[in-house]
Amino acid sequence: MPEDVVRALPAEVVARAADLDAADPLAAFRAEFVLPEGVVAYLDGNSLGRPLAATRERLARFVDGEWGERLIRAWDERWMERPTVVGDRIGRVVLGGAPGQTVVGDSTTVLLYKLLRAAVDARPDRPEIIADTENFPTDRFVLTSVAAETGRTIRWIEPDPATGVQPAEVAALLSDRTAVVLLSHVAYKSAYIADLPGITAAAHAAGALVLWDLSHAVGVVDLRLDDAGVDLAVGCSYKFLNGGPGAPGFGYVARRLQAELTQPISGWMGHAEPFAMGPDYVPAEGIRRFLSGTPPILGMIPVEDMLGLIERAGMPAVRAKSVLLTEFTVAVADEVLAPLGVVVASPRDPERRGGHVTLEHDRMREVVDELWRRGVIPDFRRPRGLRIGLSPLSTSFTEVAAALGHVAELLGRRRD
Ligand SMILES: *Cc1c(COP(=O)(O)O)cnc(C)c1O
């Protein structure tokens, strides 16, 4: 750590970070990622995870072998099954989902459209969809289009942005008019964890379906979709699943609903017999019917590498380290940054906090610009949020301490 940054941190904080790293059972995993020297601290793994060094070799082998040598034969040999093979692995390792319910394919945005539309169409007598105004833009925009296309009314919850959607707020709007409830499990701004089992059960009691966006939860929160009886879910694979830019999203559809749902983008890859090339669309049995066009095989390679790493670490251990990382961040923010006017805008209860922490200050825009110049990389969320994404297998406590030292130094702290 540079001198002025160390000077901006109490010696006790630097020592505590070192102790936490020394006691971290997952510390060795960090060395498996690509770690260039110019990156002092990477705290945006919730937007784009770091690549694994093993992926370099896997991609090279793919170009030479699977693609270069097997060529078109690889579709028959391996690629046709990839969307469900990788989907099942996502289900097993990070979703708590039995096989046959998860598929990898389009972007999260497109999958969200497909599953939301399918869910709304499956409840033709119910005119309302429940959602919240703090959800990620794609979720609100797609929902608005689906509501317009299908003539439904959106019942908007306006949650406290510092926390998130409360079960009572959902319950207040649920009725026999509700077709679908669309929510994010972990809020992208505050990291608030919505009560997935409770809200799912309440929606079911009202006869509605629930679609959960898991983009900021998957790979960092220990999910149990089957146990909670979740109907539908989507999520990104380039955030805490480190799939790389534009890696395909995944969709989860509970087996009991698959035959009853029809998604709107009826492409040849979702057909019962893709190579029959017949005149009519006949959806495939099972989860394959949620495919549309040719799946992005290349983008699934890094995801598989990361799933292997998470499986070795074990999801409960990943979640345990995630809690320690966010706990440490909140504690240092309280001790060192609060006197400089910084406010913690994420839940203080670790049970309700996902894998990132948002810190607010009026000068955060310029602070983040300077941090990026220094190779300290969190992200900025308007109007005044510094968002610290803590990817459990690639982030060290010392890395977090260094980043917060830079923030303290930029906001004017000197150790006296
Ligand atoms: C990141 C994110 C997305 C992104 O969707 P893409 O189609 O992959 O761009 C969607 N929803 C939520 C909640 C997200 O956090």
The ligand as an SDF file (V2000), in Angstrom:
LIG
                    3D

 15 15  0  0  0  0  0  0  0  0999 V2000
  -27.0730   -6.6950  -14.3300 C   0  0  0  0  0  0  0  0  0  0  0  0
  -28.5410   -6.8590  -14.3170 C   0  0  0  0  0  0  0  0  0  0  0  0
  -29.2500   -7.0920  -15.5050 C   0  0  0  0  0  0  0  0  0  0  0  0
  -28.5110   -7.0570  -16.8220 C   0  0  0  0  0  0  0  0  0  0  0  0
  -29.1720   -7.6460  -17.8750 O   0  0  0  0  0  0  0  0  0  0  0  0
  -28.3910   -7.9060  -19.2410 P   0  0  0  0  0  0  0  0  0  0  0  0
  -29.4190   -8.3130  -20.1870 O   0  0  0  0  0  0  0  0  0  0  0  0
  -27.3520   -8.9400  -18.9600 O   0  0  0  0  0  0  0  0  0  0  0  0
  -27.7120   -6.6220  -19.6310 O   0  0  0  0  0  0  0  0  0  0  0  0
  -30.6150   -7.2970  -15.4150 C   0  0  0  0  0  0  0  0  0  0  0  0
  -31.2510   -7.2800  -14.2070 N   0  0  0  0  0  0  0  0  0  0  0  0
  -30.5920   -7.0380  -13.0590 C   0  0  0  0  0  0  0  0  0  0  0  0
  -31.3280   -7.0230  -11.7630 C   0  0  0  0  0  0  0  0  0  0  0  0
  -29.2190   -6.8170  -13.0780 C   0  0  0  0  0  0  0  0  0  0  0  0
  -28.5660   -6.5720  -11.9590 O   0  0  0  0  0  0  0  0  0  0  0  0
  1  2  1  0
  2  3  1  0
  2 14  2  0
  3  4  1  0
  3 10  2  0
  4  5  1  0
  5  6  1  0
  6  7  2  0
  6  8  1  0
  6  9  1  0
 10 11  1  0
 11 12  2  0
 12 13  1  0
 12 14  1  0
 14 15  1  0
M  END
$$$$
